[in-house]
Amino acid sequence: MYMMWLHVTKQKKSGQKKRVCLLLAAALLFLLAARAPVRAAEQAEEGEAPVELSFLHARSAVLMDADSGRVLFGKEADTARPMASTTKIMTCILALEEGDLQMECSVSENAASSPEVRLGVREGESYRMEDLLYSLMLESHNDSAVVIAENTAGSVERFAELMNRKAEELGCLDTWFVTPNGLDASDETGVHSTTAADLARMLRYCIKESPQRESFLAITGKDSYTFTDLSGQRTFSLRNHNAFLTMMEGALTGKTGFTADAGYCYVGALENGGRTFIVALLACGWPGNKGYKWEDTRKLMQYGIDHYRYETVTLDHALPDLPVGGGAPPSGALQGEARALLTAEPLEKDILLAENETVTARALLPGELSAPVREGQEVGSVLYCVGDFPVAEQKVTAALEVAERSIPWCMDQVCARFFTGDNKINQ
């Protein structure tokens, strides 16, 4: 009996160990899956992902046409996530627009105590703004970001207000800035975060629309840089950590980032054959997977190069005529409906298109016009889109004048008919 009990007990313990092992294995697989890349087709926002992009490491990714701002491919493109040091593209462009490259910047205790990665500034030292911007963008120094913010706006908090105001102006409505360096942070309004689509929009502004775009490209495209503090006692040598600049021909600019919450992030731009593409990646792996962001960036850029071409498209849409309330019929009849003929000058426009994409037209017109209508009067427009994205707008005008059916006009018609002997005044 004792031996039987001992045998059963051993079997129970063995079964328990197996169950524990299975549970631990399942938990490990779950954790690995949380960090592992997922199929872009499962996450893509515009339907089934193309074969070339069916496997991306990044949890959020965007390929954008920098000229128009159209998102060519998106995977969780509008999901807000921490963005680490990609934040610094906004810090840089605001400092360029709001400050002066030759401005003397003093170092506060707050800036000197910034965490790694650091230039190593010391309280009381002074630096040129231009030198700090190279430190910010080439080596991603967190203390330089704070010095820039404090000397541009007076404090980190006020600089964050500028960042959020600019983001709103650019249509980045799912972005919130708390710090100028991108370290994980939050305030009473939200978490320091953005989306892949918003991040791409911000870089597009930096390289295409900002009055300081040339300075931004010059700084971020620099291979290496050496400078001293304003006392001349300390010398610093920097090298650009944006490895993508040498990975593909035509690479223009970009910024890397990493924090524990954000994972590896990247935003960059490439020019090829008159086309400019932007890639934005968030949560693209964690330590041990540092190269994922380069794999995804190359894959997305190559997809844009292979599949999108500029085509010259003639935009010409058939237009209806519109009823004119209170308008005089062109025949001069005292009764009947007046209608306005519409016209629009055909447009020729170069549009970036994939092989299977077409441009669709939608007339934006009122249901009725009010008399009088002048010849050439603007009455609406035709919106041309690729998918839901507007690529051109065409002004629609009245081709002919339509007079108002007023009492004087009616009297003129009655008199004209009386003197010509035409008494059919009710037609």
Residue pairs with C-beta under 8 A, 6 or more apart in sequence:
35 285
35 286
35 289
37 55
37 56
37 57
37 58
37 285
37 292
38 59
39 49
39 54
39 55
40 49
40 53
40 54
40 55
40 56
40 61
40 75
41 48
41 49
41 54
43 59
43 75
43 76
44 53
44 73
44 74
44 75
45 74
45 75
45 76
45 77
45 78
46 71
46 73
46 74
46 387
49 73
49 75
50 73
50 303
50 307
52 299
52 302
52 303
52 306
53 73
53 75
53 299
53 300
53 303
56 75
56 296
56 299
56 300
57 284
57 285
57 289
57 292
57 293
57 295
57 296
58 75
58 196
58 281
58 282
58 283
58 284
58 285
58 292
58 293
58 296
59 75
59 76
59 79
59 81
59 263
59 282
59 283
59 284
60 75
60 76
60 77
60 79
60 81
60 195
60 196
60 280
60 281
60 282
60 283
61 73
61 74
61 75
61 76
61 77
61 196
61 279
61 280
61 281
61 282
61 284
61 296
61 300
62 71
62 73
62 74
62 75
62 77
62 196
62 197
62 199
62 200
62 278
62 279
62 280
63 71
63 72
63 73
63 74
63 277
63 278
63 279
63 300
63 301
63 303
63 304
64 70
64 71
64 72
64 197
64 200
64 201
64 204
64 277
64 278
64 279
64 280
65 72
65 275
65 276
65 277
65 278
65 304
65 308
65 352
66 203
66 204
66 207
66 208
66 269
66 276
66 277
66 278
67 208
67 275
67 276
67 352
68 351
68 352
68 389
68 391
69 201
69 204
70 352
70 386
70 389
70 391
71 77
71 197
71 200
71 389
72 277
72 304
72 308
72 354
73 300
73 303
74 196
74 197
75 196
76 196
77 195
77 196
77 197
78 174
78 195
78 196
78 197
79 195
79 196
80 174
80 175
80 176
80 191
80 193
80 194
80 195
81 193
81 194
81 195
81 262
81 282
81 283
82 182
82 184
82 191
82 192
82 193
82 259
82 261
82 262
82 282
83 182
83 192
83 193
83 194
83 199
83 257
83 262
83 265
83 282
84 182
84 183
84 257
84 258
84 259
84 262
84 263
84 264
84 265
85 140
85 181
85 182
85 255
85 256
85 257
85 258
85 259
85 265
86 182
86 194
86 199
86 255
86 256
86 257
86 265
86 266
86 267
86 280
87 177
87 179
87 180
87 181
87 182
87 192
87 257
88 136
88 137
88 140
88 145
88 180
88 181
88 182
88 255
88 257
89 202
89 203
89 206
89 216
89 220
89 255
89 267
90 163
90 166
90 167
90 177
90 202
91 136
91 145
91 148
91 149
91 159
91 163
91 180
91 181
92 133
92 136
92 137
92 206
92 216
92 219
92 220
93 166
93 205
93 206
93 210
93 212
93 216
94 152
94 159
94 162
94 163
94 166
95 129
95 133
95 148
95 152
96 133
96 210
96 212
96 215
96 216
97 210
97 211
97 212
98 152
98 153
98 162
99 129
99 148
99 151
99 152
100 129
101 128
101 129
101 130
101 133
101 215
102 128
102 129
102 130
103 128
103 129
103 151
104 126
104 127
104 128
104 129
104 230
105 126
105 127
105 128
105 129
105 132
105 147
105 148
105 151
106 124
106 125
106 126
106 147
106 151
107 121
107 122
107 123
107 124
107 125
107 126
107 127
107 143
107 147
108 123
108 146
108 147
108 150
109 123
110 146
110 150
110 156
111 121
111 123
111 143
111 146
111 147
111 150
112 121
112 122
112 123
112 143
114 142
114 143
114 145
114 146
114 181
115 142
115 183
116 142
117 139
117 140
117 141
117 142
118 141
118 142
118 143
119 132
119 135
119 139
119 141
119 143
119 144
119 236
120 143
121 127
121 143
121 144
121 147
121 229
125 229
125 230
125 231
125 234
126 229
126 230
126 231
127 147
127 227
127 229
127 230
128 227
128 230
129 148
129 151
131 225
131 227
131 236
132 144
132 147
132 148
133 144
133 148
133 219
134 219
134 222
134 225
134 227
134 238
135 141
135 144
135 236
135 238
136 144
136 145
136 148
137 219
137 220
137 255
138 219
138 220
138 222
138 224
138 225
138 238
138 239
138 240
138 241
138 242
139 238
139 239
139 241
140 241
140 255
140 256
140 257
142 181
142 183
145 179
145 180
145 181
145 182
146 156
146 180
146 181
148 159
148 180
149 155
149 156
149 159
149 160
149 180
150 156
150 159
152 159
152 162
153 159
153 161
153 162
156 179
156 180
159 180
160 177
160 178
160 179
160 180
163 177
163 180
164 175
164 176
164 177
167 175
167 177
167 194
167 198
167 202
170 201
170 202
170 205
171 201
172 194
172 195
172 198
172 201
172 202
173 198
174 194
174 195
174 197
174 198
175 193
175 194
175 195
175 198
175 199
175 202
176 189
176 190
176 191
176 192
176 193
176 194
177 192
178 185
178 186
178 187
178 190
178 191
178 192
179 185
179 192
182 192
182 257
182 259
182 262
183 192
183 259
184 192
184 259
184 260
184 261
184 262
185 191
185 192
186 192
194 202
194 282
195 282
196 280
196 281
196 282
197 280
199 267
199 280
199 282
200 267
200 278
200 279
200 280
202 267
203 253
203 254
203 267
203 268
203 269
203 278
203 280
204 278
206 213
206 216
206 253
207 213
207 216
207 217
207 252
207 253
207 269
207 276
208 276
210 216
216 253
217 252
217 253
220 240
220 242
220 253
220 254
220 255
221 240
221 245
221 252
221 253
222 240
223 239
223 240
223 245
224 237
224 238
224 239
224 240
225 237
225 238
226 235
226 236
226 237
226 238
227 235
227 236
227 238
228 234
228 235
228 236
241 256
242 253
242 254
242 255
242 256
242 268
243 294
244 251
244 254
244 266
244 268
244 294
244 297
245 251
245 253
245 254
247 294
247 297
247 298
248 270
248 298
248 301
248 302
249 272
250 270
250 271
250 272
251 268
251 269
251 270
252 268
252 269
252 270
252 271
252 276
253 268
253 269
254 266
254 267
254 268
254 269
255 266
255 267
255 268
256 264
256 265
256 266
256 293
257 264
257 265
257 266
258 264
258 265
262 282
262 283
263 282
263 283
263 284
263 285
263 286
264 281
264 283
264 284
264 285
264 286
264 289
264 290
264 292
264 293
265 281
265 282
265 283
265 284
265 293
266 279
266 280
266 281
266 284
266 293
266 294
266 296
266 297
267 278
267 279
267 280
267 281
268 278
268 279
268 297
269 276
269 277
269 278
269 279
270 276
270 277
270 279
270 301
272 304
272 305
273 305
274 310
275 304
275 305
275 308
275 309
275 310
275 352
277 300
277 301
277 304
277 305
279 296
279 297
279 300
279 301
281 293
281 296
281 297
284 292
284 293
284 296
285 292
285 293
307 354
307 355
308 352
308 353
308 354
309 352
309 353
310 350
310 351
310 352
310 353
311 350
311 351
311 352
311 353
312 348
312 349
312 350
313 348
313 349
313 350
313 351
313 353
313 359
314 346
314 347
314 348
315 346
315 347
315 348
315 349
315 359
315 361
315 382
315 384
315 392
315 394
316 344
316 346
316 347
317 344
317 361
317 363
317 382
317 384
317 394
319 342
319 343
319 344
319 363
319 365
319 382
319 396
320 342
320 363
320 365
321 339
321 340
321 341
321 342
322 339
322 340
322 342
322 365
322 366
322 367
322 368
322 369
322 379
323 337
323 338
323 339
323 340
323 367
323 368
323 369
324 338
324 339
324 340
324 368
324 369
324 370
324 371
324 373
324 402
325 368
325 369
325 370
325 371
326 370
326 371
326 404
326 405
327 338
327 339
327 340
327 369
327 371
327 372
327 373
327 402
327 403
327 404
327 405
328 338
328 371
328 402
328 403
328 404
328 405
328 409
329 335
329 336
329 337
329 338
329 405
330 338
330 400
330 402
332 413
332 416
333 427
334 405
334 410
334 413
334 414
334 425
334 426
334 427
335 426
335 427
336 427
338 371
338 402
338 405
339 402
340 369
340 373
340 379
340 398
340 399
340 400
340 402
341 398
341 399
341 400
342 365
342 379
342 380
342 396
342 397
342 398
342 399
343 396
343 397
343 398
343 399
344 382
344 394
344 395
344 396
344 397
345 394
345 395
347 392
347 394
349 384
349 391
349 392
351 359
351 386
351 391
351 392
353 359
353 386
357 386
357 387
358 386
359 384
359 385
359 386
359 391
359 392
360 384
360 385
360 386
361 382
361 383
361 384
361 385
362 382
362 383
362 384
362 385
363 380
363 381
363 382
363 396
364 380
364 381
364 382
364 383
365 379
365 380
365 396
366 379
366 380
369 379
369 398
369 402
371 402
371 403
371 404
371 405
372 401
372 402
372 403
372 404
373 379
373 398
373 401
373 402
374 398
374 401
375 398
375 399
375 400
375 401
376 397
376 398
377 397
377 398
378 395
378 396
378 397
379 396
379 397
379 398
380 396
381 393
381 394
381 395
381 396
382 393
382 394
382 396
383 390
383 392
383 393
384 390
384 391
384 392
384 393
384 394
385 391
403 409
413 425
414 425
416 422
417 423
417 424
417 425
